[in-house]
Each structure stands twice: as structure tokens, then as C-alpha cells.
Amino acid sequence: MTFDNQHQDDTGPLTLEQFVRALPKVELHCHLFGAVRRETFSDLSARAGHPVSPEEIEAFYTRGEKPVGVLRVLRALDAELIRQPGDLYRITYEYLEDAHAHGVAWSEFFWNPTGTVRVSGIPYANAQDAIVRAIVDAERELGIIGRLIPSIDREASPEEAVAMVQWMLAARVPQVPGIGMDYRENDRPPELFEAAYRLAREAGLKTTAHAGEFGMPWHNVATAIDLLQVDRIDHGYTIVDNPDLMQRCIGRGLVFTVVPTNSYYLRTLPPQRWAQDHPIRQMLAAGLRLHPNTDDPTLHLVTPTGAWMMMLQLGATVEDFRDFMRNGLDAAWMDEGLRSQWQQAWSERYDQLRGRLQT
């Protein structure tokens, strides 16, 4: 990836926001349906005969002091609005276009096939093909490399999770390197889905999982690591309640893809204490390998640039951004040759940009 097209003036001083935006990044924790542009959501709703009212749409894209979760939005897309593979192509390409504008060179993003197949009625192979076509077109036209992570809907049954992995294996392509798991963690512990993860690992797929997201106990994080044998952890905040587990993860170098805009802590922590009491601050101070991400960028009203800048409120320094770059590259499911090439090039790019940062 080159950066000339994004930074025409490559010599002048940079503000902090310009510096962060210019940094080359990977994105490892973003939900496709949480990245749908408001205009696109409105277009899909209008085509469907306005099953979602303008007032509801406005509420979906409004994030107050105590934000509600976004799961209703994701369900609404499957239930009411996604009707053909072309819809998935559109939202995928638009997401990658938006991410590219913020220096993202590589994005691994989640999509829940169970809802698309069972509710939207689009066969898995057709849906995956549409998303992959958008990935291919975005790489050719924009330069950003995308990878799709089909994600287990933990609110569905363990049998549905196994079925999802089987769909993947029957339609396997290089742009779909592994699986994830998301939706509400409450009463849906990781061990319910051990069979699906075992099937994925045996087939050579990479694995990750949301754990410790909704204030759920640290043992969910431990189970994801020890039983599901994931390659990285998404969220993982309650690990701070088990210092021994945290030290084990530090020793292993396990990467946690964290989300500063996570709704749970914005809802449950007083605004004046959010930055001081957020577990991300404790995770960073302890030495865990972290990588900041947007999660649901259009619904959280955040960009990759904004997510990285929020880490400064949680105790990070500008120098930590070099580590975030390295952590993201190490955790990404990419070819080792490309990883090595980008590690060197991005480190050099960081030094160039750091020298231009106004202090």
C-alpha cells in the first residue's frame, strides 16, 4: 500500500488528528451491519416500503450520553432490509471505502450468516460471493485489502453455529480466513460453541471470539482462550478481574481488539469517571497487547481515526500508537511476507509522521 494518494503534502506540520488519520492501520473488529451508512439504511428501508420509520432510523444513528446497544439495528437489517446479494455488496464496498479514507490498509470485518440465511433468505454461498466481490473490487479500485469473518450468532443454537462453519467449508475462498462469535454474551457462555470452534480449527480456519464484553465474568475470556483456543480476543475487558490470567496473556502476547466506544461502559460508568475507570486503561497499564477498533462505526459515530484518538483519554500516549500498529499487524490473518513488509514500512511511516507532529 502507498500513502501518496491520501497525503499530498508530505512535508508540512501535522495536528494530532491529522497525524492519527495518516497512520497506516489495520481494522480487526468491525461489524459489517454496524458500518451501514445512514443514507444506505434509508434507501433499503424505502425500497422495502418503509418497514423502519424515519424516527427509528434517526434513533439508530443517534448516540446520547447513555447510548443504547446496536443489536436491534443489526436484527432489523436481516429481518426487514437485506433482500438480495447486491445489498451486501453495497454495504461492504461502502464500508471499505470509508475505512480506507482513514488510513486502513487491511480490514477483517464480521458478518453473521445465520440471520442472513435464516431470516433474509439469501443462501450462504450467494451472500458470501457478493461480499467477496466487493472485497475484490475495493482492493482493485482503492487499495484496501478486506477479509470477511463469518461470525457465530451466540443467541442462536450451538447446532446453528456448526452449520455456519459447514457452510463456510463448502464455499471456501481465501478472502474468508476464519470465524468469530458475537451478539449478546449474557447466558450464552463460550463453551456452548466448542464443537463449532473445533470444526473450524480442524479445517485450518483462524478463530476469534467476543468475550468479557457486557460485564460478563473473566472466566468467559479464559474459556475462549483455553477451550475454544482462539487466536485473539475481541473486547475481553473483564480480564482485569483476574491478574493471573492477565499475566498469562501478557506472557503469550495475545492481542485484544478493544473498542473505546463500547456501549456497556458508556452506559454504566459516570461520564466524569469513564476515562479513569474504563478497563481499557487498566489493560493498557498492565501491558496487555491492545489494538483499537471501531466495532460499529456508523452506529457508534466513530471512525478509525476517532477510535485511536479516544485511546489517549484512556491512558495511551502517541508512542503507544506504534505498538498498536505492530499489534494489529501481528494479530491480522495475513500472509507472513506481507506482514513483514508492512512491519518495516509502517514503522518507517510512523517515524516520518511523528517527526511532523506539532506538539
Stockholm file with secondary structure:
# STOCKHOLM 1.0

chainA/1-359         MTFDNQHQDDTGPLTLEQFVRALPKVELHCHLFGAVRRETFSDLSARAGHPVSPEEIEAFYTRGEKPVGVLRVLRALDAELIRQPGDLYRITYEYLEDAHAHGVAWSEFFWNPTGTVRVSGIPYANAQDAIVRAIVDAERELGIIGRLIPSIDREASPEEAVAMVQWMLAARVPQVPGIGMDYRENDRPPELFEAAYRLAREAGLKTTAHAGEFGMPWHNVATAIDLLQVDRIDHGYTIVDNPDLMQRCIGRGLVFTVVPTNSYYLRTLPPQRWAQDHPIRQMLAAGLRLHPNTDDPTLHLVTPTGAWMMMLQLGATVEDFRDFMRNGLDAAWMDEGLRSQWQQAWSERYDQLRGRLQT
#=GR chainA/1-359 SS CCCTTTCSCCSSCBCHHHHHHHSCEEEEEEEGGGGCCHHHHHHHHHHTTSSSCHHHHHHHTCCCSSCCCSHHHHHHIIIIICCSHHHHHHHHHHHHHHHHTTTEEEEEEEECHHHIIIIICCCHHHHHHHHHHHHHHHHHHHCCEEEEEEEEETTSCHHHHHHHHHHHHHTCCTTCCEEEEESCCTTCCGGGGHHHHHHHHHTTCEEEEEESCSSCCHHHHHHHHHTSCCSEEEECGGGGGCHHHHHHHHHHTCEEEECTTCHHHHHHSCTTTHHHHCHHHHHHHHTCEEEECCBSHHHHTCCHHHHHHHHHHTTCCTTHHHHHHHHHHHHSCCCHHHHHHHHHHHHHHHHHHHHHBCC
#=GC SS_cons         CCCTTTCSCCSSCBCHHHHHHHSCEEEEEEEGGGGCCHHHHHHHHHHTTSSSCHHHHHHHTCCCSSCCCSHHHHHHIIIIICCSHHHHHHHHHHHHHHHHTTTEEEEEEEECHHHIIIIICCCHHHHHHHHHHHHHHHHHHHCCEEEEEEEEETTSCHHHHHHHHHHHHHTCCTTCCEEEEESCCTTCCGGGGHHHHHHHHHTTCEEEEEESCSSCCHHHHHHHHHTSCCSEEEECGGGGGCHHHHHHHHHHTCEEEECTTCHHHHHHSCTTTHHHHCHHHHHHHHTCEEEECCBSHHHHTCCHHHHHHHHHHTTCCTTHHHHHHHHHHHHSCCCHHHHHHHHHHHHHHHHHHHHHBCC
//
